[in-house]
Amino acid sequence: MDETKCMTGIPSSNAAESLLDPQVATSGCECSPASLGGVLVLDKPEGITSAKAAARVKKILKARKIGHTGTLDPFATGVLVLCLDEATRVSDQIVGLEKVYSAVIYFGIETDTQDKTGNVTGRSDRTFAQKDLIDVLNTFSGVCVQTVPKFSAVRVGGHRLYELSRKGIEVDLPQREICIYSLELHSFAWPEAVVEVRCSKGAYIRQLASDIGAKLGSGAHLSALRRTRVGPFTLERALKLEDDCCPASAARSIISLNEALLHLPAASMTDDRALGLLKNGQLESAWEEKFGRLYGAGQNPVRIVTGTNRLAALWWPDSAGGAARRLRVFPF
């Protein structure tokens, strides 16, 4: 379904905020986001792959490059974060954000794909009370190891698992550590339960539904799945991929690079000499010393933001292993 790990941005301390340009925290930008690329939140419809949805947006906007930051299965709907042109270079800073899903679990029937699109592989007449369901849901909170579904795009031996599964080839399914931040029951009327899942990258909601059904002894599959949020990106800002979706409406939905990365700490750079050095991949020594004291221990990169609120670079002030400093400079 989706592949990520637990990751959050580093909040700025009061001391750090006092040294920043007061406009850095705002999201406006005097340039057009479309001119250098940006992020677009799409409300992916049912019945289309994430790749095809992205391709349609690319065609509408005539973008040079496009990529998404977490696959949704064809039957699933909701938030699909797309990176356009220059924004494809910051996709690694979005892919790890927390995700929220609304899922409908159908008990008593198992399928080979663990969702409503698959072939039925098992049925059960066993029922249970709502209290039993809540007790089982609570066991999945926190860090756990999840088996990757056999119908997934994960590669084993150079082949996609879904390709091997369709050919009837059995392989050992990989496992990965994920984090379920919360798993709440919204409603339950046999045989369906509606749950909200807050989770990390790498969590397969199909597999989670199947595991819940197995613990309850009834089996289960997903009958509906909607992603409602990825980090700060919500359905409220999402573009609907409808037949009448035009370039103008799509362009108005583009989020600038700086605004898309507001979950990362920021440092202002307004001096012309410092900005000139930055364009050549260098940091002015006094500026680096000043902000290095603030962010040197951070794990996430720091946004270097110009006086006009444009993202100039991502900076890793404390590169792992004592390596040379790392900069990722953008046109500004």
C-alpha positions as semicolon CSV with decimal commas, in nm:
position;residue;x (nm);y (nm);z (nm)
1;M;0,000;0,000;0,000
2;D;0,240;0,255;0,116
3;E;0,599;0,247;0,228
4;T;0,750;0,481;0,501
5;K;0,913;0,496;0,846
6;C;0,835;0,702;1,158
7;M;0,965;1,051;1,089
8;T;0,877;1,401;1,206
9;G;1,014;1,746;1,145
10;I;1,223;1,925;1,408
11;P;1,028;2,210;1,567
12;S;1,217;2,538;1,594
13;S;1,311;2,640;1,947
14;N;1,233;2,989;2,076
15;A;1,600;3,073;2,053
16;A;1,613;2,961;1,693
17;E;1,298;3,150;1,600
18;S;1,444;3,474;1,732
19;L;1,725;3,454;1,475
20;L;1,502;3,384;1,178
21;D;1,353;3,633;0,941
22;P;0,992;3,684;1,059
23;Q;0,865;3,596;0,712
24;V;1,029;3,255;0,700
25;A;0,742;3,084;0,880
26;T;0,486;3,214;0,634
27;S;0,387;3,024;0,326
28;G;0,354;3,295;0,064
29;C;0,590;3,325;-0,229
30;E;0,620;3,606;-0,478
31;C;0,704;3,364;-0,758
32;S;0,461;3,132;-0,924
33;P;0,500;2,780;-0,777
34;A;0,445;2,637;-1,123
35;S;0,749;2,819;-1,261
36;L;0,997;2,600;-1,075
37;G;0,774;2,312;-0,981
38;G;0,592;2,239;-0,659
39;V;0,375;1,991;-0,477
40;L;0,017;1,907;-0,570
41;V;-0,223;1,714;-0,348
42;L;-0,449;1,493;-0,558
43;D;-0,767;1,320;-0,443
44;K;-0,706;0,996;-0,630
45;P;-1,027;0,837;-0,754
46;E;-1,105;0,467;-0,733
47;G;-1,014;0,237;-1,021
48;I;-0,688;0,398;-1,132
49;T;-0,328;0,331;-1,036
50;S;-0,119;0,598;-0,867
51;A;0,116;0,602;-1,167
52;K;-0,167;0,664;-1,413
53;A;-0,315;0,935;-1,192
54;A;0,023;1,108;-1,181
55;A;0,061;1,075;-1,558
56;R;-0,275;1,247;-1,613
57;V;-0,171;1,540;-1,394
58;K;0,163;1,561;-1,574
59;K;-0,018;1,585;-1,906
60;I;-0,263;1,848;-1,780
61;L;0,014;2,070;-1,642
62;K;0,271;1,987;-1,913
63;A;0,523;1,917;-1,638
64;R;0,871;1,795;-1,727
65;K;0,885;1,548;-1,438
66;I;0,639;1,413;-1,186
67;G;0,646;1,158;-0,907
68;H;0,428;1,049;-0,617
69;T;0,538;1,000;-0,256
70;G;0,349;0,687;-0,157
71;T;0,142;0,448;-0,366
72;L;-0,231;0,399;-0,326
73;D;-0,379;0,075;-0,458
74;P;-0,620;0,115;-0,752
75;F;-0,926;0,044;-0,533
76;A;-0,815;0,303;-0,274
77;T;-0,889;0,675;-0,288
78;G;-0,768;0,991;-0,127
79;V;-0,453;1,193;-0,072
80;L;-0,180;1,131;-0,327
81;V;0,104;1,381;-0,292
82;L;0,261;1,459;-0,630
83;C;0,596;1,631;-0,680
84;L;0,636;1,836;-0,998
85;D;0,966;1,923;-1,168
86;E;1,208;2,068;-0,906
87;A;0,991;1,926;-0,627
88;T;1,090;1,572;-0,730
89;R;1,420;1,654;-0,555
90;V;1,243;1,692;-0,220
91;S;1,023;1,383;-0,239
92;D;1,248;1,212;0,017
93;Q;1,140;1,476;0,269
94;I;0,770;1,397;0,216
95;V;0,763;1,021;0,170
96;G;0,834;0,955;0,538
97;L;0,555;1,169;0,679
98;E;0,279;1,023;0,895
99;K;-0,024;0,895;0,705
100;V;-0,389;0,872;0,808
101;Y;-0,644;0,633;0,656
102;S;-1,013;0,565;0,692
103;A;-1,059;0,192;0,633
104;V;-1,363;-0,033;0,613
105;I;-1,283;-0,387;0,730
106;Y;-1,519;-0,664;0,617
107;F;-1,512;-0,964;0,850
108;G;-1,593;-1,326;0,771
109;I;-1,444;-1,330;0,419
110;E;-1,077;-1,351;0,321
111;T;-0,939;-1,276;-0,025
112;D;-0,604;-1,344;-0,188
113;T;-0,532;-0,972;-0,231
114;Q;-0,667;-0,887;0,116
115;D;-0,910;-0,639;-0,039
116;K;-1,241;-0,644;-0,227
117;T;-1,072;-0,688;-0,567
118;G;-0,936;-1,035;-0,490
119;N;-1,065;-1,390;-0,511
120;V;-1,233;-1,533;-0,201
121;T;-1,001;-1,774;-0,023
122;G;-1,189;-1,831;0,302
123;R;-1,520;-1,780;0,481
124;S;-1,614;-1,793;0,848
125;D;-1,939;-1,774;1,044
126;R;-1,761;-1,671;1,363
127;T;-1,883;-1,344;1,512
128;F;-1,764;-1,132;1,803
129;A;-1,869;-0,839;2,019
130;Q;-1,754;-0,481;1,972
131;K;-1,555;-0,505;2,295
132;D;-1,357;-0,798;2,150
133;L;-1,282;-0,594;1,839
134;I;-1,160;-0,295;2,042
135;D;-0,938;-0,521;2,255
136;V;-0,776;-0,663;1,939
137;L;-0,732;-0,320;1,781
138;N;-0,543;-0,205;2,089
139;T;-0,285;-0,482;2,042
140;F;-0,169;-0,327;1,714
141;S;-0,068;0,014;1,852
142;G;0,300;0,101;1,855
143;V;0,598;-0,045;1,676
144;C;0,541;-0,388;1,524
145;V;0,672;-0,615;1,250
146;Q;0,440;-0,659;0,953
147;T;0,457;-0,915;0,672
148;V;0,452;-0,761;0,325
149;P;0,142;-0,878;0,128
150;K;0,210;-1,122;-0,153
151;F;0,018;-0,894;-0,389
152;S;0,246;-0,590;-0,357
153;A;0,508;-0,412;-0,565
154;V;0,795;-0,510;-0,335
155;R;1,073;-0,690;-0,522
156;V;1,201;-1,033;-0,422
157;G;1,478;-1,181;-0,632
158;G;1,436;-0,904;-0,888
159;H;1,063;-0,968;-0,939
160;R;0,757;-0,788;-0,806
161;L;0,569;-0,995;-0,552
162;Y;0,240;-0,949;-0,738
163;E;0,402;-1,085;-1,056
164;L;0,519;-1,397;-0,872
165;S;0,181;-1,440;-0,700
166;R;-0,010;-1,421;-1,027
167;K;0,210;-1,701;-1,161
168;G;0,148;-1,911;-0,850
169;I;0,511;-1,891;-0,739
170;E;0,548;-1,907;-0,361
171;V;0,834;-1,717;-0,196
172;D;0,923;-1,617;0,158
173;L;0,748;-1,285;0,217
174;P;0,969;-1,010;0,359
175;Q;0,887;-0,843;0,688
176;R;0,940;-0,486;0,795
177;E;0,913;-0,278;1,108
178;I;0,631;-0,024;1,104
179;C;0,467;0,207;1,355
180;I;0,092;0,229;1,420
181;Y;0,050;0,558;1,606
182;S;-0,320;0,504;1,666
183;L;-0,598;0,268;1,555
184;E;-0,947;0,390;1,645
185;L;-1,284;0,228;1,589
186;H;-1,535;0,473;1,440
187;S;-1,828;0,234;1,391
188;F;-1,911;-0,136;1,393
189;A;-2,212;-0,315;1,247
190;W;-2,148;-0,675;1,156
191;P;-1,981;-0,762;0,926
192;E;-1,812;-0,422;0,876
193;A;-1,604;-0,194;1,095
194;V;-1,483;0,153;1,008
195;V;-1,144;0,236;1,161
196;E;-0,905;0,529;1,142
197;V;-0,537;0,438;1,118
198;R;-0,247;0,677;1,184
199;C;0,072;0,506;1,076
200;S;0,425;0,533;0,945
201;K;0,570;0,462;0,607
202;G;0,570;0,096;0,514
203;A;0,235;0,010;0,672
204;Y;0,006;-0,197;0,451
205;I;-0,353;-0,138;0,560
206;R;-0,466;-0,448;0,368
207;Q;-0,230;-0,661;0,573
208;L;-0,341;-0,489;0,892
209;A;-0,707;-0,573;0,818
210;S;-0,613;-0,934;0,746
211;D;-0,412;-0,958;1,070
212;I;-0,703;-0,814;1,272
213;G;-0,940;-1,069;1,119
214;A;-0,697;-1,351;1,194
215;K;-0,670;-1,250;1,562
216;L;-1,048;-1,245;1,591
217;G;-1,076;-1,585;1,424
218;S;-1,313;-1,465;1,153
219;G;-1,080;-1,358;0,876
220;A;-1,121;-1,020;0,705
221;H;-1,044;-0,807;0,403
222;L;-1,063;-0,437;0,315
223;S;-1,384;-0,330;0,145
224;A;-1,284;0,038;0,122
225;L;-0,979;0,251;0,190
226;R;-0,936;0,629;0,181
227;R;-0,620;0,815;0,270
228;T;-0,721;1,139;0,440
229;R;-0,384;1,291;0,524
230;V;-0,010;1,270;0,456
231;G;0,173;1,487;0,708
232;P;0,022;1,836;0,663
233;F;-0,134;1,751;0,325
234;T;-0,508;1,694;0,358
235;L;-0,813;1,637;0,141
236;E;-0,918;1,999;0,197
237;R;-0,641;2,110;-0,041
238;A;-0,673;1,819;-0,280
239;L;-0,746;1,854;-0,651
240;K;-1,012;1,619;-0,783
241;L;-0,915;1,438;-1,101
242;E;-1,236;1,493;-1,293
243;D;-1,302;1,509;-1,664
244;D;-1,336;1,887;-1,648
245;C;-1,010;1,936;-1,455
246;C;-0,830;2,209;-1,650
247;P;-0,469;2,337;-1,644
248;A;-0,574;2,657;-1,464
249;S;-0,744;2,481;-1,173
250;A;-0,456;2,234;-1,145
251;A;-0,198;2,514;-1,148
252;R;-0,385;2,700;-0,873
253;S;-0,355;2,388;-0,655
254;I;0,024;2,376;-0,670
255;I;0,201;2,434;-0,339
256;S;0,541;2,606;-0,350
257;L;0,853;2,416;-0,249
258;N;0,897;2,625;0,064
259;E;0,540;2,580;0,183
260;A;0,548;2,207;0,109
261;L;0,840;2,167;0,350
262;L;0,712;2,377;0,641
263;H;0,751;2,070;0,863
264;L;1,129;2,121;0,839
265;P;1,317;2,388;1,040
266;A;1,414;2,703;0,852
267;A;1,696;2,955;0,843
268;S;1,678;3,287;0,663
269;M;1,944;3,403;0,419
270;T;1,907;3,757;0,285
271;D;2,264;3,879;0,233
272;D;2,350;3,906;-0,138
273;R;2,704;3,776;-0,089
274;A;2,584;3,473;0,107
275;L;2,318;3,402;-0,156
276;G;2,576;3,430;-0,432
277;L;2,799;3,176;-0,260
278;L;2,501;2,949;-0,207
279;K;2,425;2,947;-0,578
280;N;2,772;2,800;-0,623
281;G;2,712;2,537;-0,359
282;Q;2,895;2,714;-0,076
283;L;2,793;2,859;0,259
284;E;2,922;3,189;0,391
285;S;3,128;3,105;0,700
286;A;2,970;3,352;0,944
287;W;2,617;3,246;0,841
288;E;2,708;2,879;0,874
289;E;2,859;2,927;1,218
290;K;2,552;3,118;1,337
291;F;2,295;2,864;1,225
292;G;2,518;2,564;1,279
293;R;2,501;2,633;1,653
294;L;2,122;2,613;1,633
295;Y;2,072;2,312;1,410
296;G;2,398;2,117;1,428
297;A;2,243;1,832;1,628
298;G;1,933;1,793;1,412
299;Q;1,856;1,484;1,209
300;N;1,644;1,652;0,943
301;P;1,771;1,904;0,690
302;V;1,719;2,276;0,735
303;R;1,539;2,491;0,479
304;I;1,748;2,786;0,365
305;V;1,491;3,049;0,274
306;T;1,543;3,378;0,090
307;G;1,394;3,711;0,188
308;T;1,120;3,656;-0,071
309;N;1,021;3,325;0,089
310;R;1,168;3,103;-0,178
311;L;1,340;2,778;-0,092
312;A;1,704;2,826;-0,184
313;A;1,849;2,502;-0,049
314;L;1,823;2,214;0,192
315;W;2,116;2,200;0,430
316;W;2,235;1,911;0,645
317;P;2,446;2,096;0,907
318;D;2,555;1,779;1,085
319;S;2,619;1,519;0,815
320;A;2,639;1,161;0,942
321;G;2,983;1,022;1,017
322;G;3,156;1,360;1,005
323;A;3,125;1,379;0,628
324;A;3,156;1,707;0,443
325;R;2,853;1,929;0,474
326;R;2,571;1,847;0,237
327;L;2,374;2,102;0,039
328;R;2,092;2,060;-0,207
329;V;2,056;2,391;-0,392
330;F;1,745;2,493;-0,589
331;P;1,697;2,769;-0,848
332;F;1,611;3,095;-0,670
